[in-house]
Amino acid sequence: MGAGGKSFHYGNGGRRGNPGDATFLTEWSFGATRDRLVEIITDVHPFVVNWEEMTEIDLEGKGAGSVARLKEFLPKLVEVNL
């Protein structure tokens, strides 16, 4: 790894470390996923004010790495095109 690079380790793996690091990374990952989903939904439907009523969305080619939290934003979602 080059100078100034950072290394993250999941779990302890027999090394000393802060177990909170895994929690931090998990929270960061969920936050990044949430932010990316908001960005994508806004790009796909910029004029929809009430996301809670949407039943379908087309995310094909939008770079959604994960849709794990999509139902939080679109609770009535029935169909997703990935």
mmCIF file of the N, C-alpha and C atoms, coordinates in Angstrom:
data_MODEL
# 
_entry.id   MODEL 
# 
loop_
_atom_site.group_PDB 
_atom_site.id 
_atom_site.type_symbol 
_atom_site.label_atom_id 
_atom_site.label_alt_id 
_atom_site.label_comp_id 
_atom_site.label_asym_id 
_atom_site.label_entity_id 
_atom_site.label_seq_id 
_atom_site.pdbx_PDB_ins_code 
_atom_site.Cartn_x 
_atom_site.Cartn_y 
_atom_site.Cartn_z 
_atom_site.occupancy 
_atom_site.B_iso_or_equiv 
_atom_site.pdbx_formal_charge 
_atom_site.auth_seq_id 
_atom_site.auth_comp_id 
_atom_site.auth_asym_id 
_atom_site.auth_atom_id 
_atom_site.pdbx_PDB_model_num 
ATOM 1   N N  . MET A 1 1  ? 0.849   -1.167  0.000   1.00 0.00 ? 1  MET A N  1 
ATOM 2   C CA . MET A 1 1  ? 0.000   0.000   0.000   1.00 0.00 ? 1  MET A CA 1 
ATOM 3   C C  . MET A 1 1  ? 0.890   1.224   0.000   1.00 0.00 ? 1  MET A C  1 
ATOM 4   N N  . GLY A 1 2  ? 0.521   2.242   -0.780  1.00 0.00 ? 2  GLY A N  1 
ATOM 5   C CA . GLY A 1 2  ? 1.332   3.441   -0.924  1.00 0.00 ? 2  GLY A CA 1 
ATOM 6   C C  . GLY A 1 2  ? 1.304   4.311   0.315   1.00 0.00 ? 2  GLY A C  1 
ATOM 7   N N  . ALA A 1 3  ? 2.157   5.293   0.313   1.00 0.00 ? 3  ALA A N  1 
ATOM 8   C CA . ALA A 1 3  ? 2.223   6.225   1.432   1.00 0.00 ? 3  ALA A CA 1 
ATOM 9   C C  . ALA A 1 3  ? 0.894   6.938   1.571   1.00 0.00 ? 3  ALA A C  1 
ATOM 10  N N  . GLY A 1 4  ? 0.464   7.111   2.794   1.00 0.00 ? 4  GLY A N  1 
ATOM 11  C CA . GLY A 1 4  ? -0.776  7.820   3.064   1.00 0.00 ? 4  GLY A CA 1 
ATOM 12  C C  . GLY A 1 4  ? -2.022  6.964   2.908   1.00 0.00 ? 4  GLY A C  1 
ATOM 13  N N  . GLY A 1 5  ? -1.859  5.705   2.484   1.00 0.00 ? 5  GLY A N  1 
ATOM 14  C CA . GLY A 1 5  ? -3.013  4.831   2.320   1.00 0.00 ? 5  GLY A CA 1 
ATOM 15  C C  . GLY A 1 5  ? -3.563  4.404   3.657   1.00 0.00 ? 5  GLY A C  1 
ATOM 16  N N  . LYS A 1 6  ? -4.807  4.017   3.657   1.00 0.00 ? 6  LYS A N  1 
ATOM 17  C CA . LYS A 1 6  ? -5.442  3.553   4.889   1.00 0.00 ? 6  LYS A CA 1 
ATOM 18  C C  . LYS A 1 6  ? -5.812  2.100   4.724   1.00 0.00 ? 6  LYS A C  1 
ATOM 19  N N  . SER A 1 7  ? -5.781  1.392   5.808   1.00 0.00 ? 7  SER A N  1 
ATOM 20  C CA . SER A 1 7  ? -6.140  -0.008  5.797   1.00 0.00 ? 7  SER A CA 1 
ATOM 21  C C  . SER A 1 7  ? -7.245  -0.233  6.809   1.00 0.00 ? 7  SER A C  1 
ATOM 22  N N  . PHE A 1 8  ? -8.287  -0.958  6.402   1.00 0.00 ? 8  PHE A N  1 
ATOM 23  C CA . PHE A 1 8  ? -9.366  -1.290  7.312   1.00 0.00 ? 8  PHE A CA 1 
ATOM 24  C C  . PHE A 1 8  ? -9.443  -2.799  7.406   1.00 0.00 ? 8  PHE A C  1 
ATOM 25  N N  . HIS A 1 9  ? -9.652  -3.286  8.593   1.00 0.00 ? 9  HIS A N  1 
ATOM 26  C CA . HIS A 1 9  ? -9.756  -4.719  8.826   1.00 0.00 ? 9  HIS A CA 1 
ATOM 27  C C  . HIS A 1 9  ? -11.097 -5.001  9.455   1.00 0.00 ? 9  HIS A C  1 
ATOM 28  N N  . TYR A 1 10 ? -11.803 -5.963  8.887   1.00 0.00 ? 10 TYR A N  1 
ATOM 29  C CA . TYR A 1 10 ? -13.070 -6.372  9.451   1.00 0.00 ? 10 TYR A CA 1 
ATOM 30  C C  . TYR A 1 10 ? -12.819 -7.471  10.469  1.00 0.00 ? 10 TYR A C  1 
ATOM 31  N N  . GLY A 1 11 ? -13.383 -7.309  11.622  1.00 0.00 ? 11 GLY A N  1 
ATOM 32  C CA . GLY A 1 11 ? -13.199 -8.311  12.672  1.00 0.00 ? 11 GLY A CA 1 
ATOM 33  C C  . GLY A 1 11 ? -11.829 -8.182  13.315  1.00 0.00 ? 11 GLY A C  1 
ATOM 34  N N  . ASN A 1 12 ? -11.537 -9.075  14.219  1.00 0.00 ? 12 ASN A N  1 
ATOM 35  C CA . ASN A 1 12 ? -10.299 -8.986  14.974  1.00 0.00 ? 12 ASN A CA 1 
ATOM 36  C C  . ASN A 1 12 ? -9.185  -9.781  14.313  1.00 0.00 ? 12 ASN A C  1 
ATOM 37  N N  . GLY A 1 13 ? -9.455  -10.950 13.801  1.00 0.00 ? 13 GLY A N  1 
ATOM 38  C CA . GLY A 1 13 ? -8.462  -11.759 13.097  1.00 0.00 ? 13 GLY A CA 1 
ATOM 39  C C  . GLY A 1 13 ? -7.206  -12.019 13.900  1.00 0.00 ? 13 GLY A C  1 
ATOM 40  N N  . GLY A 1 14 ? -7.309  -12.052 15.226  1.00 0.00 ? 14 GLY A N  1 
ATOM 41  C CA . GLY A 1 14 ? -6.150  -12.315 16.062  1.00 0.00 ? 14 GLY A CA 1 
ATOM 42  C C  . GLY A 1 14 ? -5.277  -11.081 16.272  1.00 0.00 ? 14 GLY A C  1 
ATOM 43  N N  . ARG A 1 15 ? -5.660  -9.970  15.677  1.00 0.00 ? 15 ARG A N  1 
ATOM 44  C CA . ARG A 1 15 ? -4.891  -8.733  15.845  1.00 0.00 ? 15 ARG A CA 1 
ATOM 45  C C  . ARG A 1 15 ? -5.532  -7.867  16.907  1.00 0.00 ? 15 ARG A C  1 
ATOM 46  N N  . ARG A 1 16 ? -4.704  -7.068  17.498  1.00 0.00 ? 16 ARG A N  1 
ATOM 47  C CA . ARG A 1 16 ? -5.257  -6.081  18.405  1.00 0.00 ? 16 ARG A CA 1 
ATOM 48  C C  . ARG A 1 16 ? -5.945  -5.019  17.587  1.00 0.00 ? 16 ARG A C  1 
ATOM 49  N N  . GLY A 1 17 ? -7.033  -4.576  18.063  1.00 0.00 ? 17 GLY A N  1 
ATOM 50  C CA . GLY A 1 17 ? -7.760  -3.549  17.340  1.00 0.00 ? 17 GLY A CA 1 
ATOM 51  C C  . GLY A 1 17 ? -9.017  -3.182  18.083  1.00 0.00 ? 17 GLY A C  1 
ATOM 52  N N  . ASN A 1 18 ? -9.639  -2.192  17.607  1.00 0.00 ? 18 ASN A N  1 
ATOM 53  C CA . ASN A 1 18 ? -10.856 -1.703  18.209  1.00 0.00 ? 18 ASN A CA 1 
ATOM 54  C C  . ASN A 1 18 ? -12.042 -2.397  17.554  1.00 0.00 ? 18 ASN A C  1 
ATOM 55  N N  . PRO A 1 19 ? -12.802 -3.188  18.327  1.00 0.00 ? 19 PRO A N  1 
ATOM 56  C CA . PRO A 1 19 ? -13.955 -3.863  17.737  1.00 0.00 ? 19 PRO A CA 1 
ATOM 57  C C  . PRO A 1 19 ? -14.989 -2.866  17.224  1.00 0.00 ? 19 PRO A C  1 
ATOM 58  N N  . GLY A 1 20 ? -14.927 -1.633  17.681  1.00 0.00 ? 20 GLY A N  1 
ATOM 59  C CA . GLY A 1 20 ? -15.840 -0.609  17.197  1.00 0.00 ? 20 GLY A CA 1 
ATOM 60  C C  . GLY A 1 20 ? -15.585 -0.239  15.754  1.00 0.00 ? 20 GLY A C  1 
ATOM 61  N N  . ASP A 1 21 ? -14.395 -0.584  15.233  1.00 0.00 ? 21 ASP A N  1 
ATOM 62  C CA . ASP A 1 21 ? -14.092 -0.276  13.840  1.00 0.00 ? 21 ASP A CA 1 
ATOM 63  C C  . ASP A 1 21 ? -15.079 -0.966  12.899  1.00 0.00 ? 21 ASP A C  1 
ATOM 64  N N  . ALA A 1 22 ? -15.431 -2.213  13.197  1.00 0.00 ? 22 ALA A N  1 
ATOM 65  C CA . ALA A 1 22 ? -16.379 -2.943  12.352  1.00 0.00 ? 22 ALA A CA 1 
ATOM 66  C C  . ALA A 1 22 ? -17.745 -2.274  12.403  1.00 0.00 ? 22 ALA A C  1 
ATOM 67  N N  . THR A 1 23 ? -18.154 -1.806  13.577  1.00 0.00 ? 23 THR A N  1 
ATOM 68  C CA . THR A 1 23 ? -19.425 -1.107  13.705  1.00 0.00 ? 23 THR A CA 1 
ATOM 69  C C  . THR A 1 23 ? -19.399 0.185   12.916  1.00 0.00 ? 23 THR A C  1 
ATOM 70  N N  . PHE A 1 24 ? -18.300 0.921   13.010  1.00 0.00 ? 24 PHE A N  1 
ATOM 71  C CA . PHE A 1 24 ? -18.155 2.170   12.256  1.00 0.00 ? 24 PHE A CA 1 
ATOM 72  C C  . PHE A 1 24 ? -18.275 1.913   10.761  1.00 0.00 ? 24 PHE A C  1 
ATOM 73  N N  . LEU A 1 25 ? -17.581 0.886   10.272  1.00 0.00 ? 25 LEU A N  1 
ATOM 74  C CA . LEU A 1 25 ? -17.616 0.581   8.842   1.00 0.00 ? 25 LEU A CA 1 
ATOM 75  C C  . LEU A 1 25 ? -19.000 0.158   8.388   1.00 0.00 ? 25 LEU A C  1 
ATOM 76  N N  . THR A 1 26 ? -19.696 -0.609  9.214   1.00 0.00 ? 26 THR A N  1 
ATOM 77  C CA . THR A 1 26 ? -21.054 -1.024  8.882   1.00 0.00 ? 26 THR A CA 1 
ATOM 78  C C  . THR A 1 26 ? -21.974 0.183   8.811   1.00 0.00 ? 26 THR A C  1 
ATOM 79  N N  . GLU A 1 27 ? -21.891 1.062   9.798   1.00 0.00 ? 27 GLU A N  1 
ATOM 80  C CA . GLU A 1 27 ? -22.723 2.264   9.798   1.00 0.00 ? 27 GLU A CA 1 
ATOM 81  C C  . GLU A 1 27 ? -22.388 3.155   8.608   1.00 0.00 ? 27 GLU A C  1 
ATOM 82  N N  . TRP A 1 28 ? -21.108 3.281   8.291   1.00 0.00 ? 28 TRP A N  1 
ATOM 83  C CA . TRP A 1 28 ? -20.702 4.090   7.154   1.00 0.00 ? 28 TRP A CA 1 
ATOM 84  C C  . TRP A 1 28 ? -21.256 3.489   5.865   1.00 0.00 ? 28 TRP A C  1 
ATOM 85  N N  . SER A 1 29 ? -21.179 2.177   5.741   1.00 0.00 ? 29 SER A N  1 
ATOM 86  C CA . SER A 1 29 ? -21.663 1.499   4.545   1.00 0.00 ? 29 SER A CA 1 
ATOM 87  C C  . SER A 1 29 ? -23.164 1.709   4.361   1.00 0.00 ? 29 SER A C  1 
ATOM 88  N N  . PHE A 1 30 ? -23.935 1.555   5.433   1.00 0.00 ? 30 PHE A N  1 
ATOM 89  C CA . PHE A 1 30 ? -25.376 1.783   5.343   1.00 0.00 ? 30 PHE A CA 1 
ATOM 90  C C  . PHE A 1 30 ? -25.674 3.240   5.008   1.00 0.00 ? 30 PHE A C  1 
ATOM 91  N N  . GLY A 1 31 ? -24.907 4.147   5.582   1.00 0.00 ? 31 GLY A N  1 
ATOM 92  C CA . GLY A 1 31 ? -25.091 5.572   5.287   1.00 0.00 ? 31 GLY A CA 1 
ATOM 93  C C  . GLY A 1 31 ? -24.791 5.890   3.839   1.00 0.00 ? 31 GLY A C  1 
ATOM 94  N N  . ALA A 1 32 ? -23.720 5.318   3.314   1.00 0.00 ? 32 ALA A N  1 
ATOM 95  C CA . ALA A 1 32 ? -23.355 5.541   1.912   1.00 0.00 ? 32 ALA A CA 1 
ATOM 96  C C  . ALA A 1 32 ? -24.409 4.953   0.990   1.00 0.00 ? 32 ALA A C  1 
ATOM 97  N N  . THR A 1 33 ? -24.932 3.774   1.333   1.00 0.00 ? 33 THR A N  1 
ATOM 98  C CA . THR A 1 33 ? -25.990 3.151   0.545   1.00 0.00 ? 33 THR A CA 1 
ATOM 99  C C  . THR A 1 33 ? -27.230 4.027   0.552   1.00 0.00 ? 33 THR A C  1 
ATOM 100 N N  . ARG A 1 34 ? -27.592 4.520   1.722   1.00 0.00 ? 34 ARG A N  1 
ATOM 101 C CA . ARG A 1 34 ? -28.768 5.395   1.844   1.00 0.00 ? 34 ARG A CA 1 
ATOM 102 C C  . ARG A 1 34 ? -28.594 6.648   0.994   1.00 0.00 ? 34 ARG A C  1 
ATOM 103 N N  . ASP A 1 35 ? -27.438 7.292   1.106   1.00 0.00 ? 35 ASP A N  1 
ATOM 104 C CA . ASP A 1 35 ? -27.183 8.511   0.345   1.00 0.00 ? 35 ASP A CA 1 
ATOM 105 C C  . ASP A 1 35 ? -27.234 8.249   -1.155  1.00 0.00 ? 35 ASP A C  1 
ATOM 106 N N  . ARG A 1 36 ? -26.677 7.137   -1.604  1.00 0.00 ? 36 ARG A N  1 
ATOM 107 C CA . ARG A 1 36 ? -26.668 6.809   -3.023  1.00 0.00 ? 36 ARG A CA 1 
ATOM 108 C C  . ARG A 1 36 ? -28.086 6.537   -3.523  1.00 0.00 ? 36 ARG A C  1 
ATOM 109 N N  . LEU A 1 37 ? -28.893 5.849   -2.725  1.00 0.00 ? 37 LEU A N  1 
ATOM 110 C CA . LEU A 1 37 ? -30.271 5.585   -3.123  1.00 0.00 ? 37 LEU A CA 1 
ATOM 111 C C  . LEU A 1 37 ? -31.068 6.879   -3.247  1.00 0.00 ? 37 LEU A C  1 
ATOM 112 N N  . VAL A 1 38 ? -30.889 7.795   -2.318  1.00 0.00 ? 38 VAL A N  1 
ATOM 113 C CA . VAL A 1 38 ? -31.579 9.088   -2.390  1.00 0.00 ? 38 VAL A CA 1 
ATOM 114 C C  . VAL A 1 38 ? -31.173 9.818   -3.668  1.00 0.00 ? 38 VAL A C  1 
ATOM 115 N N  . GLU A 1 39 ? -29.889 9.801   -3.965  1.00 0.00 ? 39 GLU A N  1 
ATOM 116 C CA . GLU A 1 39 ? -29.387 10.452  -5.178  1.00 0.00 ? 39 GLU A CA 1 
ATOM 117 C C  . GLU A 1 39 ? -30.011 9.833   -6.430  1.00 0.00 ? 39 GLU A C  1 
ATOM 118 N N  . ILE A 1 40 ? -30.060 8.524   -6.486  1.00 0.00 ? 40 ILE A N  1 
ATOM 119 C CA . ILE A 1 40 ? -30.602 7.834   -7.654  1.00 0.00 ? 40 ILE A CA 1 
ATOM 120 C C  . ILE A 1 40 ? -32.099 8.091   -7.803  1.00 0.00 ? 40 ILE A C  1 
ATOM 121 N N  . ILE A 1 41 ? -32.853 7.970   -6.713  1.00 0.00 ? 41 ILE A N  1 
ATOM 122 C CA . ILE A 1 41 ? -34.301 8.201   -6.778  1.00 0.00 ? 41 ILE A CA 1 
ATOM 123 C C  . ILE A 1 41 ? -34.583 9.628   -7.243  1.00 0.00 ? 41 ILE A C  1 
ATOM 124 N N  . THR A 1 42 ? -33.831 10.570  -6.720  1.00 0.00 ? 42 THR A N  1 
ATOM 125 C CA . THR A 1 42 ? -34.006 11.971  -7.105  1.00 0.00 ? 42 THR A CA 1 
ATOM 126 C C  . THR A 1 42 ? -33.673 12.180  -8.575  1.00 0.00 ? 42 THR A C  1 
ATOM 127 N N  . ASP A 1 43 ? -32.639 11.505  -9.071  1.00 0.00 ? 43 ASP A N  1 
ATOM 128 C CA . ASP A 1 43 ? -32.280 11.616  -10.485 1.00 0.00 ? 43 ASP A CA 1 
ATOM 129 C C  . ASP A 1 43 ? -33.348 10.996  -11.392 1.00 0.00 ? 43 ASP A C  1 
ATOM 130 N N  . VAL A 1 44 ? -33.887 9.838   -10.972 1.00 0.00 ? 44 VAL A N  1 
ATOM 131 C CA . VAL A 1 44 ? -34.860 9.123   -11.792 1.00 0.00 ? 44 VAL A CA 1 
ATOM 132 C C  . VAL A 1 44 ? -36.225 9.821   -11.779 1.00 0.00 ? 44 VAL A C  1 
ATOM 133 N N  . HIS A 1 45 ? -36.617 10.341  -10.630 1.00 0.00 ? 45 HIS A N  1 
ATOM 134 C CA . HIS A 1 45 ? -37.922 10.997  -10.475 1.00 0.00 ? 45 HIS A CA 1 
ATOM 135 C C  . HIS A 1 45 ? -37.745 12.354  -9.788  1.00 0.00 ? 45 HIS A C  1 
ATOM 136 N N  . PRO A 1 46 ? -37.171 13.333  -10.494 1.00 0.00 ? 46 PRO A N  1 
ATOM 137 C CA . PRO A 1 46 ? -36.859 14.619  -9.864  1.00 0.00 ? 46 PRO A CA 1 
ATOM 138 C C  . PRO A 1 46 ? -38.079 15.430  -9.426  1.00 0.00 ? 46 PRO A C  1 
ATOM 139 N N  . PHE A 1 47 ? -39.245 15.158  -9.989  1.00 0.00 ? 47 PHE A N  1 
ATOM 140 C CA . PHE A 1 47 ? -40.413 15.970  -9.675  1.00 0.00 ? 47 PHE A CA 1 
ATOM 141 C C  . PHE A 1 47 ? -41.431 15.268  -8.790  1.00 0.00 ? 47 PHE A C  1 
ATOM 142 N N  . VAL A 1 48 ? -41.111 14.062  -8.344  1.00 0.00 ? 48 VAL A N  1 
ATOM 143 C CA . VAL A 1 48 ? -42.006 13.336  -7.440  1.00 0.00 ? 48 VAL A CA 1 
ATOM 144 C C  . VAL A 1 48 ? -41.742 13.809  -6.022  1.00 0.00 ? 48 VAL A C  1 
ATOM 145 N N  . VAL A 1 49 ? -42.783 14.323  -5.391  1.00 0.00 ? 49 VAL A N  1 
ATOM 146 C CA . VAL A 1 49 ? -42.646 14.851  -4.039  1.00 0.00 ? 49 VAL A CA 1 
ATOM 147 C C  . VAL A 1 49 ? -42.914 13.763  -3.000  1.00 0.00 ? 49 VAL A C  1 
ATOM 148 N N  . ASN A 1 50 ? -43.872 12.902  -3.280  1.00 0.00 ? 50 ASN A N  1 
ATOM 149 C CA . ASN A 1 50 ? -44.301 11.902  -2.306  1.00 0.00 ? 50 ASN A CA 1 
ATOM 150 C C  . ASN A 1 50 ? -43.807 10.511  -2.711  1.00 0.00 ? 50 ASN A C  1 
ATOM 151 N N  . TRP A 1 51 ? -42.575 10.196  -2.354  1.00 0.00 ? 51 TRP A N  1 
ATOM 152 C CA . TRP A 1 51 ? -41.988 8.904   -2.682  1.00 0.00 ? 51 TRP A CA 1 
ATOM 153 C C  . TRP A 1 51 ? -42.765 7.746   -2.074  1.00 0.00 ? 51 TRP A C  1 
ATOM 154 N N  . GLU A 1 52 ? -43.428 7.989   -0.959  1.00 0.00 ? 52 GLU A N  1 
ATOM 155 C CA . GLU A 1 52 ? -44.125 6.912   -0.248  1.00 0.00 ? 52 GLU A CA 1 
ATOM 156 C C  . GLU A 1 52 ? -45.217 6.267   -1.092  1.00 0.00 ? 52 GLU A C  1 
ATOM 157 N N  . GLU A 1 53 ? -45.705 6.962   -2.128  1.00 0.00 ? 53 GLU A N  1 
ATOM 158 C CA . GLU A 1 53 ? -46.782 6.440   -2.961  1.00 0.00 ? 53 GLU A CA 1 
ATOM 159 C C  . GLU A 1 53 ? -46.290 5.717   -4.210  1.00 0.00 ? 53 GLU A C  1 
ATOM 160 N N  . MET A 1 54 ? -44.991 5.785   -4.500  1.00 0.00 ? 54 MET A N  1 
ATOM 161 C CA . MET A 1 54 ? -44.460 5.150   -5.705  1.00 0.00 ? 54 MET A CA 1 
ATOM 162 C C  . MET A 1 54 ? -44.528 3.624   -5.592  1.00 0.00 ? 54 MET A C  1 
ATOM 163 N N  . THR A 1 55 ? -44.973 2.978   -6.667  1.00 0.00 ? 55 THR A N  1 
ATOM 164 C CA . THR A 1 55 ? -45.080 1.521   -6.654  1.00 0.00 ? 55 THR A CA 1 
ATOM 165 C C  . THR A 1 55 ? -44.066 0.851   -7.571  1.00 0.00 ? 55 THR A C  1 
ATOM 166 N N  . GLU A 1 56 ? -43.403 1.629   -8.442  1.00 0.00 ? 56 GLU A N  1 
ATOM 167 C CA . GLU A 1 56 ? -42.390 1.046   -9.327  1.00 0.00 ? 56 GLU A CA 1 
ATOM 168 C C  . GLU A 1 56 ? -41.307 2.078   -9.616  1.00 0.00 ? 56 GLU A C  1 
ATOM 169 N N  . ILE A 1 57 ? -40.126 1.561   -9.960  1.00 0.00 ? 57 ILE A N  1 
ATOM 170 C CA . ILE A 1 57 ? -39.002 2.427   -10.296 1.00 0.00 ? 57 ILE A CA 1 
ATOM 171 C C  . ILE A 1 57 ? -38.051 1.668   -11.217 1.00 0.00 ? 57 ILE A C  1 
ATOM 172 N N  . ASP A 1 58 ? -37.448 2.390   -12.133 1.00 0.00 ? 58 ASP A N  1 
ATOM 173 C CA . ASP A 1 58 ? -36.490 1.799   -13.068 1.00 0.00 ? 58 ASP A CA 1 
ATOM 174 C C  . ASP A 1 58 ? -35.092 2.278   -12.684 1.00 0.00 ? 58 ASP A C  1 
ATOM 175 N N  . LEU A 1 59 ? -34.285 1.381   -12.162 1.00 0.00 ? 59 LEU A N  1 
ATOM 176 C CA . LEU A 1 59 ? -32.925 1.714   -11.729 1.00 0.00 ? 59 LEU A CA 1 
ATOM 177 C C  . LEU A 1 59 ? -31.864 1.111   -12.643 1.00 0.00 ? 59 LEU A C  1 
ATOM 178 N N  . GLU A 1 60 ? -32.298 0.578   -13.785 1.00 0.00 ? 60 GLU A N  1 
ATOM 179 C CA . GLU A 1 60 ? -31.349 -0.053  -14.699 1.00 0.00 ? 60 GLU A CA 1 
ATOM 180 C C  . GLU A 1 60 ? -30.302 0.952   -15.165 1.00 0.00 ? 60 GLU A C  1 
ATOM 181 N N  . GLY A 1 61 ? -29.040 0.566   -15.009 1.00 0.00 ? 61 GLY A N  1 
ATOM 182 C CA . GLY A 1 61 ? -27.930 1.400   -15.451 1.00 0.00 ? 61 GLY A CA 1 
ATOM 183 C C  . GLY A 1 61 ? -27.664 2.617   -14.590 1.00 0.00 ? 61 GLY A C  1 
ATOM 184 N N  . LYS A 1 62 ? -28.248 2.686   -13.425 1.00 0.00 ? 62 LYS A N  1 
ATOM 185 C CA . LYS A 1 62 ? -28.091 3.851   -12.556 1.00 0.00 ? 62 LYS A CA 1 
ATOM 186 C C  . LYS A 1 62 ? -26.962 3.699   -11.536 1.00 0.00 ? 62 LYS A C  1 
ATOM 187 N N  . GLY A 1 63 ? -26.331 2.535   -11.482 1.00 0.00 ? 63 GLY A N  1 
ATOM 188 C CA . GLY A 1 63 ? -25.201 2.339   -10.578 1.00 0.00 ? 63 GLY A CA 1 
ATOM 189 C C  . GLY A 1 63 ? -25.594 2.119   -9.130  1.00 0.00 ? 63 GLY A C  1 
ATOM 190 N N  . ALA A 1 64 ? -26.754 1.545   -8.916  1.00 0.00 ? 64 ALA A N  1 
ATOM 191 C CA . ALA A 1 64 ? -27.176 1.235   -7.550  1.00 0.00 ? 64 ALA A CA 1 
ATOM 192 C C  . ALA A 1 64 ? -26.433 -0.012  -7.098  1.00 0.00 ? 64 ALA A C  1 
ATOM 193 N N  . GLY A 1 65 ? -25.426 0.170   -6.269  1.00 0.00 ? 65 GLY A N  1 
ATOM 194 C CA . GLY A 1 65 ? -24.652 -0.961  -5.785  1.00 0.00 ? 65 GLY A CA 1 
ATOM 195 C C  . GLY A 1 65 ? -25.449 -1.859  -4.867  1.00 0.00 ? 65 GLY A C  1 
ATOM 196 N N  . SER A 1 66 ? -26.442 -1.285  -4.202  1.00 0.00 ? 66 SER A N  1 
ATOM 197 C CA . SER A 1 66 ? -27.280 -2.037  -3.285  1.00 0.00 ? 66 SER A CA 1 
ATOM 198 C C  . SER A 1 66 ? -28.652 -1.381  -3.235  1.00 0.00 ? 66 SER A C  1 
ATOM 199 N N  . VAL A 1 67 ? -29.669 -2.196  -3.111  1.00 0.00 ? 67 VAL A N  1 
ATOM 200 C CA . VAL A 1 67 ? -31.025 -1.675  -2.941  1.00 0.00 ? 67 VAL A CA 1 
ATOM 201 C C  . VAL A 1 67 ? -31.602 -2.169  -1.611  1.00 0.00 ? 67 VAL A C  1 
ATOM 202 N N  . ALA A 1 68 ? -30.717 -2.520  -0.698  1.00 0.00 ? 68 ALA A N  1 
ATOM 203 C CA . ALA A 1 68 ? -31.121 -3.119  0.568   1.00 0.00 ? 68 ALA A CA 1 
ATOM 204 C C  . ALA A 1 68 ? -32.059 -2.227  1.368   1.00 0.00 ? 68 ALA A C  1 
ATOM 205 N N  . ARG A 1 69 ? -31.950 -0.920  1.244   1.00 0.00 ? 69 ARG A N  1 
ATOM 206 C CA . ARG A 1 69 ? -32.782 -0.021  2.058   1.00 0.00 ? 69 ARG A CA 1 
ATOM 207 C C  . ARG A 1 69 ? -33.821 0.722   1.216   1.00 0.00 ? 69 ARG A C  1 
ATOM 208 N N  . LEU A 1 70 ? -34.060 0.260   0.019   1.00 0.00 ? 70 LEU A N  1 
ATOM 209 C CA . LEU A 1 70 ? -34.962 0.948   -0.894  1.00 0.00 ? 70 LEU A CA 1 
ATOM 210 C C  . LEU A 1 70 ? -36.380 1.059   -0.335  1.00 0.00 ? 70 LEU A C  1 
ATOM 211 N N  . LYS A 1 71 ? -36.853 0.012   0.324   1.00 0.00 ? 71 LYS A N  1 
ATOM 212 C CA . LYS A 1 71 ? -38.222 0.019   0.876   1.00 0.00 ? 71 LYS A CA 1 
ATOM 213 C C  . LYS A 1 71 ? -38.402 1.054   1.980   1.00 0.00 ? 71 LYS A C  1 
ATOM 214 N N  . GLU A 1 72 ? -37.328 1.528   2.577   1.00 0.00 ? 72 GLU A N  1 
ATOM 215 C CA . GLU A 1 72 ? -37.448 2.588   3.571   1.00 0.00 ? 72 GLU A CA 1 
ATOM 216 C C  . GLU A 1 72 ? -37.938 3.878   2.916   1.00 0.00 ? 72 GLU A C  1 
ATOM 217 N N  . PHE A 1 73 ? -37.510 4.110   1.683   1.00 0.00 ? 73 PHE A N  1 
ATOM 218 C CA . PHE A 1 73 ? -37.889 5.321   0.969   1.00 0.00 ? 73 PHE A CA 1 
ATOM 219 C C  . PHE A 1 73 ? -39.153 5.127   0.140   1.00 0.00 ? 73 PHE A C  1 
ATOM 220 N N  . LEU A 1 74 ? -39.352 3.908   -0.362  1.00 0.00 ? 74 LEU A N  1 
ATOM 221 C CA . LEU A 1 74 ? -40.478 3.591   -1.236  1.00 0.00 ? 74 LEU A CA 1 
ATOM 222 C C  . LEU A 1 74 ? -41.253 2.416   -0.642  1.00 0.00 ? 74 LEU A C  1 
ATOM 223 N N  . PRO A 1 75 ? -41.987 2.648   0.441   1.00 0.00 ? 75 PRO A N  1 
ATOM 224 C CA . PRO A 1 75 ? -42.617 1.534   1.164   1.00 0.00 ? 75 PRO A CA 1 
ATOM 225 C C  . PRO A 1 75 ? -43.681 0.779   0.365   1.00 0.00 ? 75 PRO A C  1 
ATOM 226 N N  . LYS A 1 76 ? -44.279 1.400   -0.649  1.00 0.00 ? 76 LYS A N  1 
ATOM 227 C CA . LYS A 1 76 ? -45.301 0.723   -1.447  1.00 0.00 ? 76 LYS A CA 1 
ATOM 228 C C  . LYS A 1 76 ? -44.731 0.126   -2.733  1.00 0.00 ? 76 LYS A C  1 
ATOM 229 N N  . LEU A 1 77 ? -43.427 0.075   -2.829  1.00 0.00 ? 77 LEU A N  1 
ATOM 230 C CA . LEU A 1 77 ? -42.765 -0.423  -4.012  1.00 0.00 ? 77 LEU A CA 1 
ATOM 231 C C  . LEU A 1 77 ? -43.128 -1.870  -4.289  1.00 0.00 ? 77 LEU A C  1 
ATOM 232 N N  . VAL A 1 78 ? -43.507 -2.144  -5.533  1.00 0.00 ? 78 VAL A N  1 
ATOM 233 C CA . VAL A 1 78 ? -43.875 -3.491  -5.957  1.00 0.00 ? 78 VAL A CA 1 
ATOM 234 C C  . VAL A 1 78 ? -42.927 -3.993  -7.036  1.00 0.00 ? 78 VAL A C  1 
ATOM 235 N N  . GLU A 1 79 ? -42.455 -3.084  -7.907  1.00 0.00 ? 79 GLU A N  1 
ATOM 236 C CA . GLU A 1 79 ? -41.639 -3.497  -9.047  1.00 0.00 ? 79 GLU A CA 1 
ATOM 237 C C  . GLU A 1 79 ? -40.413 -2.605  -9.171  1.00 0.00 ? 79 GLU A C  1 
ATOM 238 N N  . VAL A 1 80 ? -39.245 -3.260  -9.329  1.00 0.00 ? 80 VAL A N  1 
ATOM 239 C CA . VAL A 1 80 ? -37.978 -2.562  -9.538  1.00 0.00 ? 80 VAL A CA 1 
ATOM 240 C C  . VAL A 1 80 ? -37.301 -3.174  -10.746 1.00 0.00 ? 80 VAL A C  1 
ATOM 241 N N  . ASN A 1 81 ? -36.883 -2.340  -11.658 1.00 0.00 ? 81 ASN A N  1 
ATOM 242 C CA . ASN A 1 81 ? -36.115 -2.808  -12.804 1.00 0.00 ? 81 ASN A CA 1 
ATOM 243 C C  . ASN A 1 81 ? -34.648 -2.502  -12.514 1.00 0.00 ? 81 ASN A C  1 
ATOM 244 N N  . LEU A 1 82 ? -33.853 -3.559  -12.356 1.00 0.00 ? 82 LEU A N  1 
ATOM 245 C CA . LEU A 1 82 ? -32.444 -3.394  -12.084 1.00 0.00 ? 82 LEU A CA 1 
ATOM 246 C C  . LEU A 1 82 ? -31.660 -3.713  -13.329 1.00 0.00 ? 82 LEU A C  1 
# 
